[in-house]
C-alpha cells in the first residue's frame, strides 16, 4: 500500500497547526492534521525569513482532495468480545471515512497506518479491494458458525468511494449467496442502491439496517458531519428502506450535550414517521486523538457553548474526558446519563419504537462453493466436480 506522509502538527496537542481561529476547510470535519499517538518525531515551524510560513498557510487554505489507497487484506472479518456491542464480528470495507464526522470514535484507527486521525482520516481513504474474496474464504473455513455480521462498524460502508468501487455491494452479494445474516449502519443514502439485494434477504430475516440521524438541523449537520447525507435525505432513506420491507432502525448517536441532545425526542418522532421500527442512542465518546480534535472543533464553531458541553461530558464520565470501561463507555454514568436513558425509553415507549433490534436467522447459512465470485465481484470459472 502506498504511504502518504501526514502533515506534521504543532508540538502542542491542544492546538491545530494554524491556530484555533483558523477557518475550517469547506466540506471537511477538521483542518488539523493532528499527529497520532505513535509519532516518533515532534516538529516545529520556523520562519526562515523568506516567507515560507506564509506560503504554507496559503497552500493549506485550499481543502485537500480525497485520495484513495488500494489495499489487499489478508483477512476481513474482525471479532470482538465487548459486552457493550450487540455483535461479535464485523466487516469494514474501508479504512477512514470521507464523511468527516468530527466525533467519530474510529478516527484513532488511522494511527496504525501512520496517518493522522485528523485530516488524513477523512482524506486518505483505504479501500480493501479484495474484501469479498476474503469474506468468501472466511465462510469456507471448516466449522465456521454463522452469527450476524455487522457492516460498517468503524467506517461508513456507503461513503462516497463506494459509488465507484462497489466493495460493499460485492460483500452483500457473498452474504446473499451464502444466506448469511448481516446488519448495516450508515448515514448515507447510498444504501438505496442495494435495496434490490437487501430487501429479499430481509424478507428471509437475514438483513436489517440502522440509519444514523444525529440532528434535524442542516446547519449543525453541515459542520458536524460535512460530507454525510443531509438530515432530510436520511429520513427519506429510512422511508424507502421501510417501504421495501427492510427492518430499519434509527441511531441517535452520539448524543452531545447542548448540541444535538435537545433534539432527541424530535429525531425519534421524525424517524418513526419515516418508518423506523427501533431506536438506540450512545453518548459521545472521546477516545485518544478524538478528544483534542473535538475540543478544537467546539472552540471553533461553538465557542459560547464549549465550556458547558465539556463540563457535561465530564459529568457523565466521572470527571474525565473519556472512560473506556466496559459497561460505561457507551452510556456514561451519573444523574445526567440516567436522565438521557429515561428520555430515550419514554420516547420509544410513546412512539412504539422497540429498543431491541430485529432478530436475524442464522440457521439458513450455507458455505460458499469452492468456485464463486472473485475479489472483483466477477464470477469465477466453475470447477468440475470429481463426483
VEXDREN-2710 file (C-alpha; in Angstrom, 1 decimal):
% VEXDREN-2710
k/r/px/py/pz
1/UNK/0.0/0.0/0.0
2/UNK/1.2/3.5/-0.8
3/UNK/2.2/5.5/2.3
4/UNK/1.2/9.2/2.4
5/UNK/3.2/11.3/4.9
6/UNK/1.0/13.2/7.3
7/UNK/1.3/17.0/7.6
8/UNK/3.1/17.4/11.0
9/UNK/1.1/19.0/13.7
10/UNK/2.4/21.6/16.2
11/UNK/4.1/20.3/19.3
12/UNK/1.1/21.2/21.4
13/UNK/-1.7/18.6/21.2
14/UNK/-4.3/21.1/22.2
15/UNK/-3.9/23.5/19.2
16/UNK/-4.2/22.8/15.4
17/UNK/-1.4/23.6/13.0
18/UNK/-2.7/27.1/12.1
19/UNK/-4.5/28.2/15.3
20/UNK/-7.9/27.8/16.9
21/UNK/-9.3/30.7/14.9
22/UNK/-8.2/29.3/11.5
23/UNK/-11.1/28.9/9.1
24/UNK/-12.3/25.3/8.6
25/UNK/-11.9/23.6/5.3
26/UNK/-15.2/23.6/3.4
27/UNK/-16.6/20.1/3.4
28/UNK/-14.1/18.7/6.0
29/UNK/-14.7/18.0/9.6
30/UNK/-11.3/19.3/10.6
31/UNK/-8.4/21.1/9.0
32/UNK/-6.0/19.8/11.7
33/UNK/-3.5/17.1/10.7
34/UNK/-3.1/16.1/14.3
35/UNK/0.0/14.0/15.0
36/UNK/-1.0/10.5/16.1
37/UNK/0.0/8.9/19.4
38/UNK/2.6/6.7/17.9
39/UNK/4.5/9.5/16.2
40/UNK/8.3/9.4/16.9
41/UNK/9.0/13.0/15.9
42/UNK/7.9/16.4/17.1
43/UNK/8.2/19.2/14.6
44/UNK/8.0/23.0/15.0
45/UNK/7.6/25.5/12.2
46/UNK/10.3/28.2/11.9
47/UNK/10.3/31.3/9.8
48/UNK/13.4/31.3/7.6
49/UNK/12.9/34.9/6.6
50/UNK/11.8/34.0/3.0
51/UNK/8.1/33.9/3.7
52/UNK/8.0/30.1/4.0
53/UNK/5.3/30.1/6.7
54/UNK/3.1/32.5/4.8
55/UNK/3.3/30.3/1.7
56/UNK/2.5/27.2/3.8
57/UNK/-0.6/28.9/5.2
58/UNK/-1.7/29.9/1.7
59/UNK/-1.4/26.4/0.5
60/UNK/-3.3/25.0/3.4
61/UNK/-6.2/27.4/2.7
62/UNK/-7.3/25.0/0.0
63/UNK/-9.2/21.9/1.1
64/UNK/-7.2/18.8/0.1
65/UNK/-8.7/16.3/-2.3
66/UNK/-9.6/12.8/-1.2
67/UNK/-7.0/10.2/-2.1
68/UNK/-7.9/6.5/-2.3
69/UNK/-5.3/3.9/-1.4
70/UNK/-5.9/0.3/-2.5
71/UNK/-5.2/-2.4/0.0
72/UNK/-5.3/-6.2/-0.4
73/UNK/-6.1/-7.5/3.0
74/UNK/-5.2/-10.9/4.5
75/UNK/-8.5/-11.1/6.4
76/UNK/-11.7/-9.2/6.5
77/UNK/-13.7/-10.4/9.5
78/UNK/-12.9/-8.6/12.7
79/UNK/-14.1/-10.2/16.0
80/UNK/-14.7/-8.6/19.4
81/UNK/-15.7/-9.8/22.9
82/UNK/-17.1/-6.5/24.1
83/UNK/-20.3/-6.8/26.2
84/UNK/-21.3/-3.3/25.1
85/UNK/-21.8/-4.3/21.4
86/UNK/-24.6/-6.4/20.1
87/UNK/-22.4/-8.3/17.6
88/UNK/-19.2/-10.3/17.9
89/UNK/-18.0/-9.9/14.3
90/UNK/-17.9/-7.1/11.8
91/UNK/-16.6/-6.2/8.3
92/UNK/-15.3/-2.8/7.3
93/UNK/-14.7/-2.4/3.5
94/UNK/-12.8/0.8/4.0
95/UNK/-10.4/2.4/6.5
96/UNK/-11.1/6.1/7.2
97/UNK/-14.3/7.8/6.2
98/UNK/-14.9/10.8/3.9
99/UNK/-18.0/11.9/5.8
100/UNK/-15.6/13.7/8.2
101/UNK/-17.8/13.4/11.3
102/UNK/-15.8/15.2/13.9
103/UNK/-16.9/13.0/16.8
104/UNK/-16.1/9.6/15.1
105/UNK/-14.7/7.2/17.6
106/UNK/-12.9/5.3/14.8
107/UNK/-10.5/8.2/14.0
108/UNK/-7.7/6.8/16.1
109/UNK/-7.5/3.7/13.9
110/UNK/-5.7/5.7/11.3
111/UNK/-2.8/5.9/13.7
112/UNK/-2.0/2.3/12.9
113/UNK/-1.4/3.3/9.3
114/UNK/1.0/6.1/10.3
115/UNK/-1.6/8.6/9.2
116/UNK/-3.3/11.4/11.1
117/UNK/-6.6/10.7/12.9
118/UNK/-7.5/14.3/12.0
119/UNK/-7.4/15.4/8.4
120/UNK/-5.9/12.2/7.0
121/UNK/-8.8/10.1/8.4
122/UNK/-11.2/11.9/6.1
123/UNK/-8.9/12.5/3.1
124/UNK/-6.8/9.3/2.9
125/UNK/-9.3/6.5/2.4
126/UNK/-8.0/2.9/2.2
127/UNK/-10.2/0.6/0.1
128/UNK/-10.0/-3.1/0.8
129/UNK/-10.4/-4.1/-2.8
130/UNK/-10.3/-7.9/-2.2
131/UNK/-12.8/-7.8/0.7
132/UNK/-15.4/-10.0/-1.0
133/UNK/-12.8/-12.7/-1.8
134/UNK/-11.6/-12.7/1.8
135/UNK/-15.1/-12.9/3.1
136/UNK/-15.8/-15.9/0.9
137/UNK/-12.7/-17.6/2.2
138/UNK/-13.7/-17.0/5.8
139/UNK/-17.0/-18.7/5.2
140/UNK/-15.3/-21.7/3.6
141/UNK/-13.3/-22.4/6.8
142/UNK/-14.4/-25.8/8.1
143/UNK/-16.6/-25.5/11.2
144/UNK/-17.5/-21.9/10.6
145/UNK/-20.6/-20.9/12.6
146/UNK/-22.7/-18.1/11.3
147/UNK/-23.6/-15.2/13.5
148/UNK/-25.0/-11.8/12.4
149/UNK/-22.2/-9.8/10.8
150/UNK/-22.1/-6.0/11.2
151/UNK/-21.1/-4.0/8.2
152/UNK/-19.6/-0.5/8.8
153/UNK/-18.9/-0.5/12.5
154/UNK/-15.7/1.5/12.1
155/UNK/-16.3/3.2/8.7
156/UNK/-19.4/4.1/6.7
157/UNK/-19.7/1.3/4.1
158/UNK/-21.6/3.7/1.8
159/UNK/-19.2/6.7/1.9
160/UNK/-18.6/8.4/-1.5
161/UNK/-15.9/5.9/-2.6
162/UNK/-18.5/3.1/-2.6
163/UNK/-20.3/4.7/-5.6
164/UNK/-17.3/4.0/-7.8
165/UNK/-15.8/0.9/-6.2
166/UNK/-18.8/-1.1/-5.1
167/UNK/-16.9/-3.1/-2.5
168/UNK/-19.9/-3.1/-0.1
169/UNK/-22.2/-4.4/-2.8
170/UNK/-19.7/-7.3/-3.5
171/UNK/-19.8/-8.2/0.2
172/UNK/-23.6/-8.3/0.2
173/UNK/-23.6/-10.5/-2.9
174/UNK/-21.4/-13.0/-1.0
175/UNK/-23.7/-12.8/2.0
176/UNK/-26.7/-13.3/-0.2
177/UNK/-25.2/-16.3/-1.9
178/UNK/-24.4/-17.9/1.5
179/UNK/-27.7/-16.9/3.2
180/UNK/-25.5/-15.3/5.9
181/UNK/-27.3/-12.8/8.2
182/UNK/-26.0/-9.2/8.5
183/UNK/-26.8/-5.7/9.6
184/UNK/-25.6/-2.3/8.2
185/UNK/-25.3/1.0/10.0
186/UNK/-24.9/4.1/7.8
187/UNK/-25.7/7.8/7.4
188/UNK/-25.6/7.6/3.6
189/UNK/-28.4/7.5/1.2
190/UNK/-26.1/5.4/-1.0
191/UNK/-27.6/2.3/0.6
192/UNK/-30.7/2.7/-1.5
193/UNK/-28.7/1.4/-4.5
194/UNK/-28.6/-2.0/-2.8
195/UNK/-32.2/-2.4/-1.9
196/UNK/-32.5/-4.9/-4.7
197/UNK/-30.2/-7.2/-2.7
198/UNK/-31.1/-6.3/0.8
199/UNK/-34.9/-6.4/0.6
200/UNK/-35.1/-10.1/-0.5
201/UNK/-32.7/-11.0/2.3
202/UNK/-34.7/-9.0/4.8
203/UNK/-37.8/-11.0/3.8
204/UNK/-35.9/-14.1/4.9
205/UNK/-34.9/-12.5/8.2
206/UNK/-31.3/-12.2/7.0
207/UNK/-30.8/-8.4/6.9
208/UNK/-31.6/-5.2/8.8
209/UNK/-30.4/-1.6/8.6
210/UNK/-29.8/1.2/11.1
211/UNK/-29.7/4.8/9.8
212/UNK/-27.8/7.3/11.9
213/UNK/-29.7/10.6/12.3
214/UNK/-27.8/12.8/14.7
215/UNK/-29.7/16.1/14.1
216/UNK/-32.6/17.5/12.1
217/UNK/-30.7/20.8/11.8
218/UNK/-28.9/21.0/8.4
219/UNK/-26.7/23.8/9.6
220/UNK/-25.4/21.7/12.5
221/UNK/-25.1/18.6/10.3
222/UNK/-23.0/20.6/7.8
223/UNK/-20.3/21.4/10.3
224/UNK/-20.5/18.2/12.4
225/UNK/-20.6/15.6/9.6
226/UNK/-19.9/17.7/6.5
227/UNK/-20.0/15.0/3.7
228/UNK/-22.7/12.8/5.1
229/UNK/-26.3/12.9/3.7
230/UNK/-28.4/15.8/4.8
231/UNK/-30.8/15.0/7.7
232/UNK/-33.9/15.2/5.5
233/UNK/-32.2/12.9/3.0
234/UNK/-31.5/10.3/5.7
235/UNK/-35.2/10.3/6.7
236/UNK/-36.1/9.7/3.1
237/UNK/-33.7/6.8/3.1
238/UNK/-35.5/5.3/6.2
239/UNK/-38.8/5.7/4.3
240/UNK/-37.5/3.9/1.2
241/UNK/-35.9/1.1/3.2
242/UNK/-39.1/0.6/5.2
243/UNK/-41.3/0.7/2.0
244/UNK/-39.1/-2.1/0.6
245/UNK/-39.9/-4.2/3.7
246/UNK/-36.4/-3.9/5.3
247/UNK/-36.4/-3.7/9.1
248/UNK/-34.9/-0.3/9.7
249/UNK/-33.9/1.4/13.0
250/UNK/-32.6/4.8/13.9
251/UNK/-29.4/5.6/15.8
252/UNK/-29.4/8.9/17.5
253/UNK/-25.7/8.7/18.2
254/UNK/-23.7/10.2/19.5
255/UNK/-25.7/12.4/21.9
256/UNK/-23.7/15.6/22.5
257/UNK/-24.9/17.7/25.4
258/UNK/-26.3/21.1/24.4
259/UNK/-25.7/20.4/20.7
260/UNK/-27.9/17.6/19.4
261/UNK/-29.1/16.3/22.7
262/UNK/-32.1/18.7/22.9
263/UNK/-33.4/17.2/19.7
264/UNK/-33.5/13.6/20.9
265/UNK/-37.3/13.3/21.0
266/UNK/-37.9/15.2/17.8
267/UNK/-35.4/12.9/15.9
268/UNK/-37.1/9.8/17.2
269/UNK/-40.5/11.1/16.2
270/UNK/-39.3/12.0/12.7
271/UNK/-37.7/8.6/12.2
272/UNK/-40.8/6.8/13.4
273/UNK/-42.9/8.8/11.0
274/UNK/-40.5/7.8/8.2
275/UNK/-40.9/4.1/9.1
276/UNK/-38.2/3.2/11.7
277/UNK/-39.2/0.3/13.9
278/UNK/-36.4/0.6/16.5
279/UNK/-34.0/3.1/18.1
280/UNK/-30.9/3.3/20.2
281/UNK/-28.5/6.0/21.3
282/UNK/-24.9/6.3/22.5
283/UNK/-23.4/9.2/24.3
284/UNK/-20.4/10.9/22.8
285/UNK/-17.1/9.1/23.3
286/UNK/-13.7/10.9/23.1
287/UNK/-11.0/8.3/22.9
288/UNK/-7.4/9.1/22.2
289/UNK/-7.0/11.7/19.5
290/UNK/-10.7/12.4/19.2
291/UNK/-10.6/14.4/22.4
292/UNK/-8.3/17.3/21.2
293/UNK/-9.9/17.2/17.7
294/UNK/-13.4/17.5/19.2
295/UNK/-12.5/20.2/21.7
296/UNK/-10.8/22.3/19.0
297/UNK/-13.9/21.9/16.8
298/UNK/-16.1/23.1/19.7
299/UNK/-14.0/26.2/20.2
300/UNK/-14.0/27.0/16.5
301/UNK/-17.8/26.5/15.8
302/UNK/-19.5/26.9/19.2
303/UNK/-17.1/28.9/21.5
304/UNK/-20.0/30.2/23.6
305/UNK/-21.1/26.7/24.5
306/UNK/-17.7/24.8/24.5
307/UNK/-17.2/25.0/28.3
308/UNK/-20.7/23.9/29.1
309/UNK/-20.5/21.0/26.6
310/UNK/-17.3/19.7/28.1
311/UNK/-18.4/20.2/31.7
312/UNK/-21.5/18.0/31.0
313/UNK/-19.4/15.3/29.2
314/UNK/-17.1/15.1/32.2
315/UNK/-20.1/14.9/34.5
316/UNK/-21.1/11.7/32.6
317/UNK/-17.5/10.4/32.7
318/UNK/-16.8/10.7/36.4
319/UNK/-14.8/13.9/35.9
320/UNK/-12.7/12.6/33.0
321/UNK/-13.0/13.5/29.3
322/UNK/-13.4/9.8/28.4
323/UNK/-13.9/6.5/30.1
324/UNK/-13.1/3.2/28.2
325/UNK/-14.5/0.8/30.8
326/UNK/-17.0/-1.9/29.6
327/UNK/-20.5/-1.2/30.7
328/UNK/-19.9/2.5/30.9
329/UNK/-18.2/3.8/27.8
330/UNK/-21.4/3.7/25.7
331/UNK/-23.8/5.0/28.3
332/UNK/-21.9/7.2/30.7
333/UNK/-22.7/7.4/34.4
334/UNK/-24.3/9.7/36.8
335/UNK/-27.5/11.6/37.0
336/UNK/-27.4/13.2/33.6
337/UNK/-26.6/9.9/31.8
338/UNK/-29.5/8.3/33.7
339/UNK/-31.8/11.2/32.5
340/UNK/-30.8/10.6/28.9
341/UNK/-31.6/6.9/29.2
342/UNK/-35.0/7.7/30.7
343/UNK/-35.8/10.2/27.9
344/UNK/-34.9/7.6/25.3
345/UNK/-37.0/4.9/27.0
346/UNK/-40.0/7.1/27.4
347/UNK/-39.9/8.5/23.9
348/UNK/-39.6/5.0/22.4
349/UNK/-42.5/3.7/24.5
350/UNK/-44.7/6.6/23.5
351/UNK/-43.8/6.2/19.8
352/UNK/-43.9/2.4/19.7
353/UNK/-40.3/2.1/18.9
354/UNK/-38.5/-1.0/20.0
355/UNK/-35.2/-0.7/21.8
356/UNK/-34.3/-4.2/20.7
357/UNK/-33.2/-4.8/17.1
358/UNK/-34.9/-7.3/14.8
359/UNK/-33.5/-10.8/15.3
360/UNK/-31.8/-12.4/12.4
361/UNK/-31.9/-16.1/11.4
362/UNK/-28.5/-17.9/11.5
363/UNK/-29.9/-21.3/10.5
364/UNK/-30.0/-20.7/6.8
365/UNK/-26.3/-20.3/6.3
366/UNK/-24.6/-22.5/3.7
367/UNK/-20.9/-22.3/2.9
368/UNK/-19.9/-21.0/-0.5
369/UNK/-18.9/-23.3/-3.2
370/UNK/-15.1/-23.6/-3.8
371/UNK/-15.6/-21.6/-7.1
372/UNK/-17.5/-18.4/-7.0
373/UNK/-17.2/-14.7/-7.2
374/UNK/-13.6/-13.4/-7.0
375/UNK/-12.4/-10.3/-5.2
376/UNK/-13.6/-8.1/-8.0
377/UNK/-17.1/-9.4/-7.8
378/UNK/-16.9/-11.3/-11.2
379/UNK/-18.0/-14.9/-11.4
380/UNK/-15.0/-17.2/-11.4
381/UNK/-14.9/-20.2/-13.8
382/UNK/-16.7/-23.2/-12.4
383/UNK/-14.6/-26.1/-11.2
384/UNK/-15.8/-29.5/-12.3
385/UNK/-16.8/-31.9/-9.6
386/UNK/-15.0/-35.2/-9.2
387/UNK/-18.2/-36.9/-8.1
END
